[in-house]
Amino acid sequence: MISSKLRVLLIDKRRPTDTNKKEYQKSKCCGGLLAPDAQKMIAMLGLGLPGDIMVGPQLFTVRTIDLQNSLERYYQRFYINIDRRKFDSWLVSLVPGAVDLRLGCSFKSFARAGGYFELRFAQNDTEYVERARFLVGADGAFSMVRKLAFPNLPEPIKYTAVQEWFYLDQIQPYFTTLFDPEISDFYSWTIPKENMLLLGAAIPHRCDVNAKFNLLKNKLKNYGFRFGSAAKREGTLLLRPVNTNQICTGANGVALIGEAAGLISPSSAEGLSYAFKSALACAQSIAKAAPDFTDTYRRNAAGMFSNIRLKNLKSPFMYHPGLRKIIMSSGIMSMDVNRGTV
Ligand SMILES: Cc1cc2nc3c(=O)[nH]c(=O)nc-3n(C[C@H](O)[C@H](O)[C@H](O)COP(=O)(O)OP(=O)(O)OC[C@H]3O[C@@H](n4cnc5c(N)ncnc54)[C@H](O)[C@@H]3O)c2cc1C
């Protein structure tokens, strides 16, 4: 979009288009569920999802289990179940030819030099320097751009997200969300992906992740889950903005989008819609208001701040054990799921 007006350099250390096993392992650790807000953003960008990005089963139900209170409910939801690596690869394929795309390049640092940013990045063992008028950090939860440009700003709460993938004979067609204060004050999940089941948990930073994850697996035995050895284990940082002062869209020529800005749902960890929304708002601001685009971008992002504020207000109903117990016991908004009999 902006590449028709400006010269764009796009750097990413991953190569999602590369299908060799080593690169595949480096794909983003993600549940790969496209929520309705993310689907809407894809529609607003004039795009449709290629069929081979979807993985079965498609999911219409969230099975919610409160492990502490032994409560279980089903809620109707509309997700699209996707292969995240293929999704990222598709997004890269949409980058216009005019963009200088450098995959497999790690951004290292930047310095201000006159009216420019001097960007340092490396590919293999070679270091490169390029000059740019604006810098947009779309570098996720570990954002180096945010660390360097805004080191003193409050940060969202950090969790270690772990996901293990298991081959199972029988896989139920539910996205399961699991709540248990002994494991996390956030949540854990299972998501079926073809003949595999993905078990994930967001565990408070600096806790004993392995102990908590094993405890989760043990507790799930009571619910019919039998986990053997994992075919794949992955982990990353997950951010949870519990206050909008932890969100930073940037200033003075440096913008942050997606999780680098702290834009992610504090109630569900859904982040793809925010990544698309903020990217679009930022691109429109650059097109309209360069060189002072960061003020315009912040104003354009106001809706996302309000949305995250609302989600934080909703959070206690999901995460306060007492309130969750009342809501789940009441059965409000839940549905019956007939397992196997008509
Ligand atoms: C376990 C887990 C499950 C999730 N499940 C879902 C889900 O089901 N649905 C959903 O909507 N959201 C989910 N999310 C959130 C979602 O994955 C993120 O919010 C979303 O990917 C953020 O997009 P982004 O572009 O901001 O960052 P990312 O997707 O993290 O992309 C950042 C990019 O920056 C690159 N990068 C980072 N540092 C550098 C560097 N120094 N140099 C060069 N490149 C760099 C990375 O290679 C990467 O490609 C989940 C998150 C986690 C952790």
The ligand as an ORCA input file, in Angstrom:
! r2SCAN-3c Opt
* xyz 0 1
  C       1.242    -19.350     22.085
  C       0.489    -18.252     21.381
  C      -0.719    -18.553     20.771
  C      -1.408    -17.538     20.090
  N      -2.557    -17.879     19.437
  C      -3.217    -16.929     18.737
  C      -4.360    -17.275     17.973
  O      -4.788    -18.435     17.912
  N      -5.006    -16.280     17.292
  C      -4.559    -15.000     17.327
  O      -5.184    -14.121     16.711
  N      -3.458    -14.657     18.024
  C      -2.759    -15.591     18.706
  N      -1.617    -15.253     19.378
  C      -1.121    -13.879     19.284
  C      -0.515    -13.659     17.916
  O       0.329    -14.733     17.560
  C       0.309    -12.366     17.905
  O      -0.399    -11.353     18.565
  C       0.593    -11.948     16.490
  O       1.388    -12.921     15.842
  C       1.332    -10.622     16.544
  O       1.733    -10.303     15.262
  P       2.999     -9.374     15.079
  O       3.187     -9.228     13.614
  O       2.870     -8.171     15.928
  O       4.217    -10.199     15.712
  P       4.802    -11.619     15.260
  O       3.780    -12.449     14.612
  O       5.500    -12.139     16.472
  O       5.858    -11.225     14.149
  C       7.036    -10.540     14.490
  C       8.014    -10.732     13.352
  O       9.174     -9.947     13.625
  C      10.315    -10.717     13.320
  N      11.414    -10.242     14.171
  C      11.455    -10.180     15.518
  N      12.624     -9.653     15.928
  C      13.333     -9.371     14.797
  C      14.625     -8.829     14.556
  N      15.427     -8.427     15.548
  N      15.036     -8.703     13.263
  C      14.234     -9.095     12.239
  N      13.001     -9.614     12.412
  C      12.565     -9.751     13.682
  C       9.916    -12.165     13.632
  O      10.711    -13.047     12.858
  C       8.450    -12.180     13.210
  O       8.265    -12.599     11.888
  C      -0.902    -16.225     20.062
  C       0.308    -15.923     20.687
  C       0.998    -16.929     21.340
  C       2.321    -16.608     21.987
*
